[in-house]
Each structure stands twice: as C-alpha cells, then as structure tokens.
Amino acid sequence: MVKPLTICHNDWGRKLGKLIPLGPRSILGAILIIIIIFLVLWRWSDIEKRQEIGWLAHWTQKTHQLTTRHSQADITLMRADNARLTNPSDTVHAIYEEALALYKQENNQRGQADAWAGLGALEYSLGNNDAARADYNVALAFYKQENNLLGQGNIQTGLGNLELELGNNDAAYEAYQKALILYEQVNYQLGQANVQYGLGNLAIGLGKNGAAHIAFEKALTLYKQEGNQLGQANVKYSFGSFLKNQDAARAAYQEALVLYRQADYWPGQANVLSSLGNLEIKLGNNNAARTAYQNALTLYRQTDNRSGQAQVLDNLGDLESKLGNNDVARAAYQNALTLYKQVGNRLGQAGVQRSLGIFERELGNTDAARASYKDALAIYKQLGDRLGQASVLVGLGLLEKKQGNNDAARTAMAEARAIYQAEGIGNKNQSVGLDKAQRNPNSLLP
C-alpha cells in the first residue's frame, strides 16, 4: 500500500495528505489538484499584489500632495514674513492671504494661526491698529484651540506692543503680564526677554526711568544668555532713547549700531542712525544730523524699506525747515507722504500731513496749512488715534488764533484739552507745549 503523499512539511500539508490518499491510479489527479491550487494561489497573489501596488501608489501620491501643499504654505508664509520685515507694504497682504488659503485647504490650524499672526504684525507695522488687533485675536483663538502656549505668548506680546503704541498703558501691561506667564510655563527665555523689553518701553512712556532701567537690564541679561545679538542691540537702542545724559545716549546708540552690524541687520542700523540724527538736532549739530539721516536713508533704500525712508524724509523736512531751506523741506515732506501712501501706512501719512501743517503755518500759508491739518485729523479719527487728533487740533487752534478767528481757535483748543484730560495728560495749554505735542502726539504737555 502506498503511503499518502505529503505535499509539504507544515500542518496544512499533512492534513491535506490525510484527506487525499493517493495510489498509482490517482497520481495524475493529484498533480492536477496541485496545479489548480498553485494557479489559484498565484492568481490571488497577483491580484492582491496589483491592488497593493495601486493602493501604495495612491497613498504615495496623496502623501506627496499633502507634503507639497504644506511645503508651499510654509514657504509662502516665510516669504510673507521676510517681505514684512524688510519692506512692509499693502502688497505683502496678498502673500499672507495665499499662505492662509493653502493652510485652510488642509485644515492646518497651526498654520492658519501663524498666518493670522503675520497679518497682525503687518497691519501693526502699517499703523492699521484696529485691523492688527483683530488679526491678532483671530490668531490667538487658533493658538488656544491648539493649546499652543508659545503662540499665545507671542500674540500677547504683539498685543502689548500694539496697546503701548496707542498709549493704552493698562491694556499693554496686562497683555505683557499674560505673555510673561505663558513664556515661563514653556521656559522660553527669548520670549521673556522680549516682554521685559516691552515693559521697559512702557515704563519710559510713563516717565518711570528707574523701572525702565530694571526691565531693560533683565531683558539684556536674558538676551545675552540666549546669545541673541539682535535683542541686545534693541535694548541698547532703547537705552539711548531714554537716557537723559546725551553723551551716554550717544554711547548707547553706538553700541547698538555695532551689535546691529555684527548681526548684519540693516533695518536696525538704519533706525539707530535715524535716532542719532534726532539726537544731533537736539545738540544743535545740524550737519551731523543731516549726515546721520542721509546714511539712514541710504540703508533704507538698499533694503527697499519705504516706510523707513518716509520717516527719515519727514525728519529731514523738519531739519531743513528749521534751517530755512523751505523748498528742500517741502520736497522732503512730499516725498515722505508719497512713500507712506505707496505702502498704505495711514499713520505715517497723518504724521507727515501734520508736519506739513506746521511747516505751512509757520510760512504763513494759511490755506495750505489748514488743508494739511484737516487731512491729518481725518486720518487720526479713522485710526482711532485720539492723541494724534489732539495734536492736530492744537495746530488748528494756533492757526485760527493767528488769523484772528478766536471762536474757531477756542473750539479747537477746547477739543484738544478735553482729549488730553481724558487721556490723563493734564490741562496745560501753553503754546510751546501744545505745539510740541502737535509734532509728537505721544509726548506729554509740560
């Protein structure tokens, strides 16, 4: 008797062998069964393999699409951030919107938050404060949904800077404190340094130079621990802005300039040179001031920073006006106004129109002065900048008084005084002090 044929050495083979006892007459049948099983297995394997290949191809294609789309969004966002930092303008909006659309397609909330944060920073740099606050709050909501403490801290810092710019000191302090708590929770020292830097600037605005010095020293220590030259330069730059000793201020500016050059940060270098120009004007060094302004202007032009160019040109207008170079001064003001319009910086436009109002008023060009003042006042109202409105109203009051329009002068001055009192500045309304406030809406009346 022939033993059953064992097809293979596993359990399945042994069981099959017991089920099919094969003799000489059934060898061909057994071979046929083996062939059929082999064909079935091969066919099934081939189908499965082709299905697997198709699925892998589909998944690979889908993964590539996802990766590519996220990469496009990230690259677009980086492009927008770079454009915002080097040359903030309305055209940068479109780049952020492009990044935002890509992030929305993938329901990437973190990416959307980052894009909204960038939009907020852009609006802030352009002086569109209401839009900046709205964008920051959208970003904050996304970061909260993601439980992203670092993102929340960055937004609170941005809100603090915004409120500080508007003179909302309590709101600025509250935002900075929230940011500080968030940064401490994630042990983010660079963020803590940025907040201390903001608190220092807040203290300067409140006239608390001692508190400002303490905050700046804390920021400087943290920046040094992080090896952050840019942060150190920013602190040195701020030291220069509030030190009463002008030699010490110049030294701080020079230190900041060295650090900015080491960090190869041209905007910072330009900012310091612009501030050095302001300092030299205070010291009566008009030629040195002009040189500093021209050097700053060159750097701003190299980086195509039109907002920076406009700011320097506005300052040059003030300098040339003071020196009696009226045609040069007017041209500088007009060029500054054009540049601010090109980048959509409404706050800058208002400032230049205010400067033109002062300039034309001092030359006795009443109609031109009144037109510039009214343009500035309209913009400040649109932006909700009450101190800006007050400064222009002071100028209008002085203009109308000079023309003998006492009722109009009294009305303008009363409106200005009401704003200053509401802002806690006081009710001193000497002509010199009011005109100073007119030039700088954030300055206090003496």
Secondary structure, DSSP 8 states (H G I E B T S, - for coil): --------SSHHHHHHHHH----GGGHHHHHHHHHHHHHHHHHHHHHHHHHHHHHHHHHHHHHHHHHHHHHHHHHHHHHHHHHHHHS--THHHHHHHHHHHHHHHTT-HHHHHHHHHHHHHHHHHTT-HHHHHHHHHHHHHHHHHTT-HHHHHHHHHHHHHHHHHTT-HHHHHHHHHHHHHHHHHTT-HHHHHHHHHHHHHHHHHTT-HHHHHHHHHHHHHHHHHHT-HHHHHHHHHHHHHH-SSHHHHHHHHHHHHHHHHHTT-HHHHHHHHHHHHHHHHHTT-HHHHHHHHHHHHHHHHHTT-HHHHHHHHHHHHHHHHHTT-HHHHHHHHHHHHHHHHHHT-HHHHHHHHHHHHHHHHHTT-HHHHHHHHHHHHHHHHHHT-HHHHHHHHHHHHHHHHHTT-HHHHHHHHHHHHHHHHHTT------HHHHHHHHH-TTS---
